[in-house]
């Protein structure tokens, strides 16, 4: 009978270790996904800053000239 108790305790320990490992893996996965999302969001913000800087430094007359050259009917 004592071998049954030892086997039951060993099985319980193994199951608890499995559950703890699974929870740890899930937490690492969430942390990695959060870090990746933060990195992508940072890259998007940097691209927006570059694009906004280019748009602000382009004058209105320049934009009108470019649109007129591209979209007028040629004779």
MMTF fields as JSON, N, C-alpha, C and O atoms, coordinates in Angstrom:
{
  "mmtfVersion": "1.0.0",
  "mmtfProducer": "UNKNOWN",
  "numBonds": 299,
  "numAtoms": 300,
  "numGroups": 75,
  "numChains": 1,
  "numModels": 1,
  "chainsPerModel": [1],
  "groupsPerChain": [75],
  "chainIdList": ["A"],
  "bondAtomList": [4, 2, 8, 6, 12, 10, 16, 14, 20, 18, 24, 22, 28, 26, 32, 30, 36, 34, 40, 38, 44, 42, 48, 46, 52, 50, 56, 54, 60, 58, 64, 62, 68, 66, 72, 70, 76, 74, 80, 78, 84, 82, 88, 86, 92, 90, 96, 94, 100, 98, 104, 102, 108, 106, 112, 110, 116, 114, 120, 118, 124, 122, 128, 126, 132, 130, 136, 134, 140, 138, 144, 142, 148, 146, 152, 150, 156, 154, 160, 158, 164, 162, 168, 166, 172, 170, 176, 174, 180, 178, 184, 182, 188, 186, 192, 190, 196, 194, 200, 198, 204, 202, 208, 206, 212, 210, 216, 214, 220, 218, 224, 222, 228, 226, 232, 230, 236, 234, 240, 238, 244, 242, 248, 246, 252, 250, 256, 254, 260, 258, 264, 262, 268, 266, 272, 270, 276, 274, 280, 278, 284, 282, 288, 286, 292, 290, 296, 294],
  "bondOrderList": [1, 1, 1, 1, 1, 1, 1, 1, 1, 1, 1, 1, 1, 1, 1, 1, 1, 1, 1, 1, 1, 1, 1, 1, 1, 1, 1, 1, 1, 1, 1, 1, 1, 1, 1, 1, 1, 1, 1, 1, 1, 1, 1, 1, 1, 1, 1, 1, 1, 1, 1, 1, 1, 1, 1, 1, 1, 1, 1, 1, 1, 1, 1, 1, 1, 1, 1, 1, 1, 1, 1, 1, 1, 1],
  "groupList": [{"groupName": "UNK", "atomNameList": ["N", "CA", "C", "O"], "elementList": ["N", "C", "C", "O"], "formalChargeList": [0, 0, 0, 0], "bondAtomList": [1, 0, 2, 1, 3, 2], "bondOrderList": [1, 1, 2], "singleLetterCode": "X", "chemCompType": "L-PEPTIDE LINKING"}],
  "groupTypeList": [0, 0, 0, 0, 0, 0, 0, 0, 0, 0, 0, 0, 0, 0, 0, 0, 0, 0, 0, 0, 0, 0, 0, 0, 0, 0, 0, 0, 0, 0, 0, 0, 0, 0, 0, 0, 0, 0, 0, 0, 0, 0, 0, 0, 0, 0, 0, 0, 0, 0, 0, 0, 0, 0, 0, 0, 0, 0, 0, 0, 0, 0, 0, 0, 0, 0, 0, 0, 0, 0, 0, 0, 0, 0, 0],
  "groupIdList": [1, 2, 3, 4, 5, 6, 7, 8, 9, 10, 11, 12, 13, 14, 15, 16, 17, 18, 19, 20, 21, 22, 23, 24, 25, 26, 27, 28, 29, 30, 31, 32, 33, 34, 35, 36, 37, 38, 39, 40, 41, 42, 43, 44, 45, 46, 47, 48, 49, 50, 51, 52, 53, 54, 55, 56, 57, 58, 59, 60, 61, 62, 63, 64, 65, 66, 67, 68, 69, 70, 71, 72, 73, 74, 75],
  "secStructList": [7, 2, 2, 2, 2, 2, 2, 2, 2, 2, 2, 2, 2, 2, 2, 2, 2, 2, 2, 2, 2, 2, 2, 2, 2, 2, 2, 2, 2, 2, 2, 2, 2, 2, 2, 2, 2, 2, 2, 2, 2, 2, 2, 2, 2, 2, 2, 2, 2, 2, 2, 2, 2, 2, 2, 2, 2, 1, 7, 2, 2, 2, 2, 2, 2, 2, 2, 2, 2, 2, 2, 1, 7, 7, 7],
  "xCoordList": [0.814, 0.0, 0.86, 0.482, 2.036, 2.859, 3.429, 3.721, 3.6, 4.07, 3.011, 3.339, 1.768, 0.685, 0.717, 0.55, 0.928, 1.004, 2.21, 2.12, 3.333, 4.533, 4.288, 4.66, 3.665, 3.344, 2.348, 2.485, 1.368, 0.378, 1.041, 0.735, 1.936, 2.635, 3.539, 3.592, 4.259, 5.151, 4.346, 4.758, 3.21, 2.347, 1.819, 1.766, 1.437, 0.95, 2.039, 1.77, 3.257, 4.383, 4.658, 4.882, 4.642, 4.885, 3.781, 4.065, 2.541, 1.433, 1.527, 1.264, 1.899, 2.045, 3.19, 3.087, 4.283, 5.405, 4.992, 5.396, 4.19, 3.708, 2.838, 3.009, 1.922, 1.019, 1.816, 1.564, 2.785, 3.603, 4.417, 4.546, 4.96, 5.713, 4.841, 5.26, 3.627, 2.706, 2.337, 2.309, 2.059, 1.729, 2.917, 2.742, 4.118, 5.324, 5.504, 5.858, 5.26, 5.372, 4.368, 4.697, 3.151, 2.121, 2.507, 2.323, 3.038, 3.457, 4.608, 4.634, 5.556, 6.658, 6.14, 6.606, 5.179, 4.598, 3.919, 4.084, 3.174, 2.521, 3.558, 3.381, 4.631, 5.678, 6.364, 6.637, 6.643, 7.27, 6.354, 6.808, 5.064, 4.117, 3.993, 3.887, 4.006, 3.936, 5.172, 5.071, 6.338, 7.582, 7.599, 8.037, 7.131, 7.089, 6.115, 6.421, 4.956, 3.969, 4.512, 4.282, 5.224, 5.812, 6.866, 6.946, 7.675, 8.709, 8.079, 8.536, 7.038, 6.36, 5.699, 5.766, 5.07, 4.419, 5.447, 5.178, 6.623, 7.683, 8.147, 8.364, 8.302, 8.71, 7.664, 8.011, 6.399, 5.334, 5.365, 5.204, 5.569, 5.62, 6.801, 6.668, 7.949, 9.109, 8.833, 9.2, 8.185, 7.845, 6.878, 7.012, 5.905, 4.958, 5.664, 5.332, 6.634, 7.388, 8.144, 8.164, 8.761, 9.52, 8.576, 8.869, 7.453, 6.489, 5.913, 5.789, 5.559, 5.015, 6.038, 5.68, 7.295, 8.338, 8.461, 8.635, 8.373, 8.462, 7.254, 7.39, 6.086, 4.868, 4.897, 4.52, 5.328, 5.358, 6.355, 6.101, 7.475, 8.496, 8.182, 8.88, 7.149, 6.742, 5.721, 4.7, 5.998, 5.097, 3.85, 3.83, 2.809, 1.545, 1.71, 1.113, 2.499, 2.72, 3.401, 3.104, 4.292, 4.99, 4.019, 4.093, 3.13, 2.148, 1.226, 0.919, 0.783, -0.083, 0.638, 0.044, 1.911, 2.68, 2.81, 2.646, 3.102, 3.263, 1.952, 1.941, 0.847, -0.447, -0.829, -1.391, -0.529, -0.852, -0.057, -0.587, 1.226, 2.059, 1.595, 1.633, 1.17, 0.787, -0.599, -0.815, -1.541, -2.939, -3.602, -4.831, -2.855, -3.482, -3.559, -2.796, -4.492, -4.673, -3.619, -3.531, -2.824, -1.759, -2.369, -3.328, -1.801, -2.299, -1.73, -2.035],
  "yCoordList": [-1.194, 0.0, 1.262, 2.277, 1.192, 2.392, 2.711, 3.875, 1.709, 1.972, 2.726, 3.55, 2.44, 3.168, 4.644, 5.512, 4.924, 6.325, 7.032, 8.196, 6.336, 6.939, 7.215, 8.277, 6.268, 6.463, 7.621, 8.416, 7.714, 8.795, 10.147, 11.118, 10.223, 11.48, 11.865, 13.032, 10.881, 11.156, 11.631, 12.562, 11.004, 11.414, 12.828, 13.626, 13.13, 14.481, 15.518, 16.602, 15.21, 16.147, 16.379, 17.513, 15.305, 15.44, 16.28, 17.14, 16.04, 16.819, 18.291, 19.17, 18.559, 19.945, 20.635, 21.81, 19.905, 20.477, 20.781, 21.8, 19.905, 20.136, 21.391, 22.228, 21.515, 22.684, 23.965, 24.983, 23.91, 25.099, 25.48, 26.663, 24.495, 24.768, 25.344, 26.237, 24.833, 25.356, 26.809, 27.64, 27.112, 28.492, 29.404, 30.514, 28.953, 29.744, 29.991, 31.097, 28.963, 29.12, 30.121, 30.923, 30.067, 31.009, 32.441, 33.355, 32.639, 33.976, 34.483, 35.658, 33.607, 34.02, 34.392, 35.353, 33.628, 33.911, 35.28, 36.052, 35.58, 36.896, 38.012, 39.063, 37.791, 38.804, 39.032, 40.174, 37.959, 38.096, 38.823, 39.676, 38.491, 39.162, 40.646, 41.477, 40.975, 42.372, 43.132, 44.26, 42.516, 43.169, 43.373, 44.419, 42.392, 42.512, 43.607, 44.401, 43.648, 44.687, 46.074, 47.015, 46.209, 47.494, 47.918, 49.093, 46.97, 47.276, 47.725, 48.689, 47.03, 47.383, 48.756, 49.565, 49.022, 50.322, 51.443, 52.524, 51.202, 52.205, 52.49, 53.647, 51.441, 51.632, 52.427, 53.291, 52.137, 52.865, 54.34, 55.213, 54.619, 56.016, 56.751, 57.916, 56.093, 56.724, 57.015, 58.078, 56.074, 56.303, 57.468, 58.273, 57.563, 58.682, 60.011, 61.005, 60.041, 61.271, 61.698, 62.88, 60.745, 61.062, 61.576, 62.573, 60.903, 61.319, 62.685, 63.53, 62.917, 64.222, 65.33, 66.434, 65.059, 66.069, 66.41, 67.577, 65.414, 65.674, 66.478, 67.379, 66.151, 66.86, 68.3, 69.202, 68.533, 69.889, 70.767, 71.955, 70.202, 70.989, 71.19, 71.941, 70.534, 70.734, 71.862, 71.798, 72.877, 74.022, 73.72, 72.778, 74.519, 74.321, 74.552, 73.834, 75.529, 75.787, 74.609, 74.295, 73.974, 72.821, 71.669, 70.982, 71.457, 70.381, 70.665, 69.763, 71.916, 72.281, 72.089, 71.608, 72.462, 72.301, 70.829, 70.463, 69.999, 68.57, 67.965, 67.201, 68.302, 67.775, 68.272, 67.518, 69.535, 70.085, 69.386, 69.116, 69.085, 68.402, 66.967, 66.479, 66.307, 64.908, 64.708, 63.774, 65.583, 65.299, 66.266, 66.299, 67.042, 67.912, 67.159, 66.226, 67.582, 66.946, 67.512, 68.723, 66.617, 67.054, 67.43, 66.802, 68.474, 68.906, 68.053, 68.266],
  "zCoordList": [0.0, 0.0, 0.0, -0.584, 0.669, 0.701, -0.678, -0.951, -1.569, -2.926, -3.732, -4.586, -3.457, -4.11, -3.73, -4.587, -2.463, -2.016, -2.617, -3.008, -2.69, -3.285, -4.765, -5.264, -5.475, -6.888, -7.065, -7.995, -6.192, -6.269, -6.023, -6.715, -5.055, -4.765, -5.925, -6.311, -6.488, -7.629, -8.833, -9.525, -9.086, -10.2, -9.981, -10.917, -8.772, -8.461, -8.66, -9.177, -8.261, -8.427, -9.906, -10.329, -10.693, -12.136, -12.781, -13.614, -12.406, -12.975, -12.586, -13.406, -11.346, -10.903, -11.641, -11.991, -11.876, -12.623, -14.06, -14.62, -14.655, -16.019, -16.081, -16.967, -15.152, -15.136, -14.909, -15.554, -13.983, -13.721, -14.961, -15.275, -15.661, -16.883, -17.973, -18.71, -18.075, -19.093, -18.796, -19.704, -17.555, -17.174, -17.445, -17.948, -17.119, -17.362, -18.865, -19.275, -19.681, -21.127, -21.683, -22.557, -21.174, -21.624, -21.261, -22.065, -20.065, -19.654, -20.525, -20.893, -20.854, -21.735, -23.122, -23.734, -23.604, -24.912, -24.908, -25.853, -23.879, -23.768, -23.697, -24.311, -22.955, -22.839, -24.189, -24.558, -24.921, -26.242, -27.214, -27.977, -27.193, -28.083, -27.755, -28.657, -26.482, -26.073, -26.528, -27.011, -26.374, -26.8, -28.311, -28.791, -29.054, -30.513, -30.938, -31.827, -30.312, -30.643, -30.329, -31.089, -29.226, -28.859, -29.87, -30.23, -30.33, -31.316, -32.636, -33.249, -33.068, -34.317, -34.186, -35.112, -33.058, -32.847, -32.853, -33.378, -32.277, -32.28, -33.703, -34.064, -34.518, -35.906, -36.688, -37.493, -36.45, -37.139, -36.749, -37.603, -35.471, -35.024, -35.651, -36.025, -35.772, -36.401, -37.872, -38.372, -38.572, -39.97, -40.119, -41.04, -39.22, -39.27, -39.046, -39.692, -38.139, -37.891, -39.142, -39.485, -39.821, -41.043, -42.125, -42.785, -42.306, -43.333, -43.006, -43.893, -41.749, -41.368, -41.559, -41.968, -41.273, -41.473, -42.953, -43.305, -43.818, -45.257, -45.738, -46.567, -45.221, -45.653, -45.171, -45.919, -43.956, -43.416, -44.175, -44.372, -44.599, -45.296, -46.774, -47.456, -47.274, -48.656, -48.676, -47.992, -49.452, -49.513, -50.321, -51.112, -50.123, -50.818, -52.318, -53.121, -52.699, -54.119, -54.797, -55.949, -54.102, -54.652, -54.872, -55.89, -53.945, -54.087, -55.266, -56.046, -55.401, -56.534, -57.864, -58.829, -57.919, -59.157, -59.531, -60.694, -58.556, -58.818, -59.305, -60.27, -58.642, -59.066, -60.454, -61.247, -60.758, -62.065, -63.155, -64.232, -62.882, -63.877, -64.11, -65.24, -63.075, -63.209, -63.804, -64.575, -63.45, -63.746, -64.722, -64.788, -65.47, -66.482, -67.796, -68.045, -68.628, -69.935, -70.868, -71.071, -71.432, -72.356, -73.701, -74.152, -74.351, -75.668, -76.759, -77.932]
}
